Amino acid sequence: MNILTAPTALGNRPYESDGTARHTDRGPARLREHGVVEKLRARDLGDIPAASYRDFVRPRGGVRNEDLVFDHVRAIARRIETSDDFTLILGGDCSVLLGALLGLRARHDDLGLVFIDGHSDFGTPVTSSTGGVAGMDLALAVGRGDTPLARLRDDGPLVREENVVAVGIRDGDFRGSKIRSANDATDVLAKLGDRPFFVHVDADVLDPEVMPFVDSPEPDGWSADALVALLQPLVRHPRAVG
């Protein structure tokens, strides 16, 4: 098993009117301080920090920190693309999903995605109210949006819509897409078929009383035990790649 930390807040919107960036980039370092690598007896792939936050003012109709996110996700991909081991990627915001999928696609043509999140993250530069990649990551991963982040591979999207199974969404939807939803691990695995798959987890799937330190908390979330019950059969499955 590998562990890679990729701290970033580039995909978030600014925190407050004073221009402070949201510091979700601090999470990976805290996990390292608590010995996550040693406790999981993992091979340490190191740390890939993102650049400093730049676009406190959104480019007109555009994506905040677009080129900086682009560089960061490509650096993530380069670090993981040559390893056949299960890789745990600890990020700061959901933009790291793009780097994970890009790296894994170097070895897996028909990749599946389990998308566990409190939000659909299905905005595009046209529909997003914030311009943050963290609210667009799934749309970009399936190739939606007029941005280089939706075209990270020349041969098509990072993952096909019909290969995505979403769980835990409380805000947003996937109307007009082929993305499917599931309620439990058995349903997820059945819908994925026999393809290898990556599991994306946004901490905001948890209830804010359990996990308040997220970019966009949503009420009526899961308990920690419910998340563990879903994840255990997924990450232990032989087709899980990260």
C-alpha positions as MATLAB code, in Angstrom:
seq = 'MNILTAPTALGNRPYESDGTARHTDRGPARLREHGVVEKLRARDLGDIPAASYRDFVRPRGGVRNEDLVFDHVRAIARRIETSDDFTLILGGDCSVLLGALLGLRARHDDLGLVFIDGHSDFGTPVTSSTGGVAGMDLALAVGRGDTPLARLRDDGPLVREENVVAVGIRDGDFRGSKIRSANDATDVLAKLGDRPFFVHVDADVLDPEVMPFVDSPEPDGWSADALVALLQPLVRHPRAVG';
ca = [
       0.000    0.000    0.000;
       1.178    3.517   -0.859;
       0.366    6.837    0.772;
       0.756   10.159   -1.012;
      -0.135   13.506    0.535;
      -1.195   16.325   -1.781;
      -2.121   19.385    0.301;
      -4.047   22.054   -1.557;
      -6.739   24.673   -1.202;
      -6.541   25.813   -4.835;
      -9.898   24.250   -5.691;
     -11.812   26.094   -2.994;
     -13.420   29.496   -3.111;
     -11.917   32.157   -0.818;
     -12.972   31.809    2.789;
     -14.250   35.202    3.813;
     -14.585   38.722    2.420;
     -11.121   39.553    3.778;
      -9.656   37.249    1.120;
      -8.415   34.515    3.440;
      -7.987   31.179    1.663;
      -9.741   28.135    3.078;
      -7.047   26.055    4.736;
      -8.091   22.557    3.778;
      -4.466   22.244    2.667;
      -3.488   21.733    6.314;
      -5.240   18.389    6.654;
      -2.585   16.057    5.191;
       0.161   17.391    7.463;
      -2.018   16.805   10.522;
      -2.580   13.203    9.452;
       1.155   12.727    9.011;
       1.739   14.161   12.481;
      -0.636   11.511   13.828;
       1.424    8.749   12.198;
      -0.907    7.699    9.388;
       1.959    6.273    7.302;
       3.370    4.216   10.161;
      -0.012    3.035   11.431;
      -0.968    1.730    7.996;
       2.535    0.298    7.380;
       2.483    2.021    4.017;
       5.144    2.961    1.520;
       5.493    6.740    1.684;
       5.342    8.378   -1.745;
       6.033   11.759   -0.220;
       4.251   15.079   -0.285;
       3.197   17.169   -3.309;
       2.175   20.609   -2.067;
       0.246   22.909   -4.357;
       1.164   26.492   -5.139;
      -0.142   29.315   -2.988;
      -3.700   30.463   -3.594;
      -3.861   33.206   -6.208;
      -7.348   33.946   -7.596;
      -9.104   35.525   -4.635;
     -11.026   37.389   -7.311;
     -12.512   34.974   -9.811;
     -11.419   35.420  -13.444;
     -14.508   36.515  -15.339;
     -16.493   33.386  -16.195;
     -13.431   31.260  -15.503;
     -11.904   28.797  -13.069;
      -9.991   29.987  -10.009;
      -6.291   29.065  -10.049;
      -6.848   27.060  -13.228;
      -3.225   26.718  -14.355;
      -2.030   26.108  -10.779;
      -4.541   23.275  -10.317;
      -3.500   21.890  -13.712;
       0.143   21.735  -12.642;
      -0.723   20.185   -9.268;
      -2.902   17.386  -10.623;
      -0.266   16.501  -13.229;
       2.370   16.289  -10.484;
       0.106   13.936   -8.512;
      -0.390   11.767  -11.585;
       3.339   11.484  -12.274;
       3.992   10.297   -8.725;
       1.467    7.430   -8.822;
       1.313    6.332  -12.461;
       4.119    3.757  -12.245;
       3.000    1.902   -9.105;
       0.764   -1.164   -9.187;
       0.001   -0.988   -5.451;
      -3.174    0.362   -3.863;
      -2.560    4.074   -3.274;
      -4.172    6.247   -0.608;
      -4.071    9.902   -1.659;
      -4.722   12.413    1.117;
      -5.659   15.760   -0.350;
      -6.804   19.130    0.782;
      -9.703   19.695   -1.612;
     -11.474   17.688   -4.286;
      -9.280   18.913   -7.140;
      -6.883   16.086   -6.230;
      -9.409   13.633   -7.688;
      -8.276   14.702  -11.154;
      -4.641   13.877  -10.378;
      -5.555   10.500   -8.925;
      -7.612    9.472  -11.935;
      -5.036   10.809  -14.392;
      -2.269    8.764  -12.772;
      -4.342    5.599  -12.564;
      -5.459    5.874  -16.180;
      -1.843    5.275  -17.195;
      -2.426    1.649  -16.134;
      -6.196    1.190  -16.371;
      -8.111    1.983  -19.553;
     -11.557    1.069  -18.240;
     -11.506    2.678  -14.811;
     -14.490    2.932  -12.480;
     -15.094    5.610   -9.859;
     -16.965    5.393   -6.567;
     -17.825    8.999   -5.748;
     -18.640    9.387   -2.030;
     -19.439   13.027   -1.363;
     -22.005   15.320    0.227;
     -22.181   17.314   -3.022;
     -22.483   16.302   -6.647;
     -19.487   18.494   -7.639;
     -21.029   18.593  -11.105;
     -20.690   22.268  -11.913;
     -18.834   23.626  -14.915;
     -17.174   27.011  -15.500;
     -20.495   28.155  -16.964;
     -22.782   26.909  -14.182;
     -20.525   27.263  -11.121;
     -21.347   30.182   -8.844;
     -17.883   30.131   -7.216;
     -15.413   29.145   -9.927;
     -13.749   26.625   -7.600;
     -12.585   23.295   -9.033;
     -13.698   21.557   -5.826;
     -17.286   22.099   -6.966;
     -16.561   20.904  -10.507;
     -14.215   17.948  -10.046;
     -16.634   15.198  -11.066;
     -17.881   17.131  -14.085;
     -14.296   17.762  -15.174;
     -13.360   14.113  -14.622;
     -16.066   12.984  -17.060;
     -15.013   15.618  -19.600;
     -17.596   18.361  -19.082;
     -16.613   22.032  -19.252;
     -14.602   24.293  -21.498;
     -11.308   24.151  -19.617;
      -8.011   22.249  -19.974;
      -8.908   20.516  -16.696;
     -11.653   18.628  -18.560;
      -9.166   17.507  -21.222;
      -6.258   16.125  -19.220;
      -6.013   13.162  -21.616;
      -6.061   13.354  -25.400;
      -8.090   10.161  -25.776;
     -11.169   11.200  -23.803;
     -12.279   11.831  -20.221;
     -10.554   10.451  -17.151;
     -13.595    8.284  -16.458;
     -16.748    7.631  -18.451;
     -20.026    8.763  -16.924;
     -21.504    5.264  -17.027;
     -18.525    4.044  -14.941;
     -19.271    6.438  -12.049;
     -21.354    5.354   -9.050;
     -22.237    8.131   -6.583;
     -23.070    7.680   -2.899;
     -24.102   10.132   -0.168;
     -25.025   13.135   -2.314;
     -27.188   15.640   -0.413;
     -26.657   18.721   -2.561;
     -26.850   18.719   -6.358;
     -27.761   16.050   -8.890;
     -26.627   14.402  -12.123;
     -29.541   15.155  -14.405;
     -28.683   14.714  -18.061;
     -25.809   12.347  -17.324;
     -25.263    8.570  -17.183;
     -23.938    8.657  -13.616;
     -25.704    6.208  -11.312;
     -26.378    6.320   -7.584;
     -26.144    3.564   -4.980;
     -27.017    3.087   -1.323;
     -24.563    0.448   -0.097;
     -21.365   -1.375   -1.039;
     -23.154   -4.347   -2.595;
     -25.082   -2.043   -4.909;
     -21.922   -0.091   -5.751;
     -19.965   -3.201   -6.712;
     -22.805   -4.562   -8.800;
     -23.017   -1.320  -10.798;
     -19.258   -1.096  -11.303;
     -19.098   -4.475  -12.987;
     -15.711   -6.182  -13.285;
     -13.571   -3.081  -13.906;
     -10.903   -1.717  -11.515;
     -12.097    1.261   -9.517;
     -10.936    4.229   -7.464;
     -12.802    5.384   -4.345;
     -13.152    9.140   -3.814;
     -14.208   10.293   -0.329;
     -14.995   13.898    0.554;
     -15.166   14.370    4.324;
     -18.315   16.484    3.880;
     -20.286   13.272    3.362;
     -20.119   13.150    7.169;
     -22.484   15.173    9.298;
     -21.005   18.551   10.391;
     -21.309   17.447   14.016;
     -18.871   14.648   13.204;
     -16.612   16.562   10.776;
     -16.991   20.356   10.897;
     -13.670   21.131    9.181;
     -14.801   20.967    5.565;
     -15.121   23.596    2.874;
     -18.910   23.351    2.482;
     -20.659   21.537    5.349;
     -24.090   20.086    4.605;
     -26.613   19.038    7.292;
     -28.035   15.526    7.702;
     -24.810   13.735    6.866;
     -23.515   10.322    7.812;
     -21.996    9.047   11.025;
     -18.382    7.876   11.002;
     -19.569    4.296   11.520;
     -21.789    4.494    8.439;
     -18.871    5.673    6.316;
     -16.604    2.924    7.629;
     -19.274    0.312    6.907;
     -19.437    1.472    3.289;
     -15.692    1.794    2.782;
     -14.478   -1.487    4.268;
     -15.835   -3.838    1.589;
     -14.868   -1.393   -1.142;
     -11.224   -0.699   -0.285;
     -10.625   -4.374    0.567;
     -11.992   -5.504   -2.774;
      -9.369   -6.949   -5.148;
     -10.412   -4.555   -7.921;
      -9.916   -1.433   -5.771;
      -6.822    0.452   -6.923;
      -6.881    3.457   -4.588;
];
